[in-house]
Amino acid sequence: VSVSAAVLAVTAQDNSADVKAKIDNAMSAAPRFVAEDATILDNAMDANGKFVVLRAGTNGWTCFPDDPTTPMNNPACYDEVWMKWIHAAMAGEDPSLTITKPGFSYMLQGDDAASNSIPFATEPAEGEKRMASGPHIMILFPPSVDLSGVTTDEHSSYWVMWAGTPYQHIMILTSDMDMADMPGMGS
């Protein structure tokens, strides 16, 4: 069973302005050629632990609207490799074991994280600030690909996030954005 088939277990029947706004926001995460035919999932889950489907798609991409629990507007679109990775991470499994080929994701509105080194941290470590990134793509690689030669400096145009963990991936900025200018963020 593919991840897409498992995720599509529930479809939102609500065509309200709220659902339309979530779909529009989710689509802003990726180029139109990806977003227009992507499945759009809500951040909310149903009683069975499946993401609620806001709109079914046909191209193998899955997009989510902004996560309202974070400070930035951060919609995201993921290919099938990333979705397998996400489901493994959510299940408490080593997501790197699901990666057999590169996976791609778009976050063209940017994102923030509590830590560039501690996966899924909710607060920055003592002496650190929240990390913000401008519009970017993310690339997963199979564990056999050595990323140790890539910088971990989030102020670079590309870097490894969560290096040395099963969650490591490459972040590549798609625009010049001085993160020191972001409210509450910076170097």
C-alpha positions in Angstrom: 0.0 0.0 0.0 1.4 3.4 -1.0 1.6 6.2 1.5 -0.8 8.2 -0.6 -3.4 5.5 -0.5 -3.1 5.1 3.3 -3.3 8.9 3.9 -6.3 9.3 1.7 -8.5 7.4 4.1 -10.4 10.5 5.1 -11.5 13.4 2.9 -12.7 16.7 4.2 -16.2 17.3 2.9 -16.3 20.9 4.1 -16.0 23.4 1.3 -15.9 26.4 3.7 -13.8 29.5 3.3 -11.5 28.0 6.0 -10.8 24.9 3.9 -10.3 27.0 0.8 -7.9 29.3 2.7 -5.9 26.2 3.9 -5.8 24.8 0.4 -4.6 28.2 -1.0 -2.0 28.4 1.8 -0.7 24.9 1.2 -0.4 25.5 -2.5 1.8 28.6 -1.8 4.5 26.2 -0.6 5.5 25.0 -4.1 5.7 26.0 -7.7 2.3 25.9 -9.4 3.3 22.9 -11.6 3.6 20.9 -8.3 0.9 22.5 -6.2 -2.0 22.5 -8.7 -2.3 18.7 -8.8 -1.0 17.9 -5.3 -3.0 16.2 -2.6 -3.7 18.8 0.2 -3.7 17.5 3.7 -4.7 19.3 6.9 -2.4 19.4 9.9 -5.4 17.9 11.8 -5.9 14.2 12.1 -9.0 12.0 12.3 -9.9 9.5 15.0 -7.8 6.9 13.2 -4.7 9.0 13.2 -4.8 9.8 9.5 -4.3 13.3 8.1 -7.6 14.9 7.0 -7.6 15.3 3.2 -8.7 18.7 2.1 -8.3 18.0 -1.6 -7.3 14.8 -3.4 -4.4 15.1 -5.9 -3.0 13.2 -8.8 0.7 13.9 -9.1 2.2 12.1 -6.1 2.9 15.3 -4.2 1.4 16.2 -0.8 1.1 19.7 0.6 0.2 20.9 4.0 -1.0 24.4 5.1 0.8 26.5 7.7 1.4 24.8 11.0 -0.5 27.2 13.4 1.7 26.1 16.3 4.8 27.7 14.9 5.7 31.4 14.7 6.1 31.6 10.9 3.8 30.9 7.9 5.3 27.5 6.9 3.2 25.5 4.4 5.1 22.6 2.8 4.9 20.3 -0.2 6.5 16.8 -0.1 7.2 14.1 -2.7 6.4 10.5 -2.0 9.9 9.8 -0.5 9.4 12.6 2.0 5.9 11.4 2.9 7.3 7.9 3.7 10.0 9.6 5.8 7.3 11.7 7.6 5.1 8.7 8.4 8.1 6.7 9.7 9.2 9.6 11.9 5.6 9.9 13.2 5.6 6.2 14.0 8.8 6.5 16.0 10.8 4.5 13.4 14.1 5.5 11.9 13.0 7.4 8.9 16.4 7.2 7.2 15.7 3.5 6.6 12.8 4.4 4.2 15.1 6.5 1.9 16.3 4.5 -1.1 16.5 7.5 -3.5 16.6 11.3 -3.1 13.4 13.0 -1.9 12.4 16.6 -2.5 10.3 19.1 -0.6 9.3 22.8 -1.1 8.8 25.4 1.6 8.6 28.6 -0.5 7.2 30.6 2.4 10.1 29.7 4.6 10.1 27.9 8.0 11.5 28.1 11.5 12.8 25.5 13.9 13.9 25.6 17.5 17.2 23.9 16.6 19.4 23.2 13.6 21.0 20.3 15.5 18.3 18.7 17.7 15.5 17.2 15.6 12.0 18.3 16.5 13.1 20.4 19.5 10.3 22.7 20.7 12.5 25.2 22.4 16.1 26.4 21.5 18.9 25.0 23.6 20.3 27.3 26.2 22.2 30.1 24.5 20.7 29.4 21.1 17.9 31.3 19.2 15.1 29.9 17.0 16.4 29.2 13.6 14.5 30.7 10.6 15.0 29.9 7.0 13.7 31.8 4.0 12.1 30.1 1.0 13.8 26.8 0.4 13.8 23.3 -0.9 14.8 20.3 1.1 16.5 17.2 -0.1 16.7 13.8 1.6 19.4 11.3 0.7 19.8 7.6 1.4 21.9 6.9 4.5 24.7 5.7 2.2 25.3 9.3 1.0 28.0 11.0 3.1 26.8 14.5 4.0 29.6 15.1 6.5 31.4 17.5 4.1 28.4 19.8 3.8 28.3 22.8 6.2 25.8 22.9 9.1 25.8 26.7 9.2 22.2 27.8 8.7 23.4 31.2 7.6 24.7 29.6 4.4 22.8 29.3 1.1 22.6 25.6 1.7 23.4 23.4 4.7 22.7 20.1 6.4 19.9 20.3 9.0 20.0 17.8 11.9 23.3 16.5 10.7 24.4 13.1 11.9 20.9 12.0 12.9 18.4 9.8 11.0 16.5 13.1 10.2 19.3 14.9 8.4 18.5 16.6 5.1 19.9 19.4 2.9 18.3 22.8 3.0 18.8 25.0 -0.1 17.6 28.6 0.1 15.8 29.7 -3.1 16.1 33.5 -2.4 18.4 35.9 -0.7 17.0 36.6 2.7 18.9 38.0 5.6 17.5 36.0 8.5 18.8 38.7 10.9 16.0 40.9 9.6 13.3 38.3 10.6 11.4 39.4 13.7 12.6 37.4 16.8 15.1 35.4 14.7 18.6 36.3 13.4 22.2 35.4 14.1 
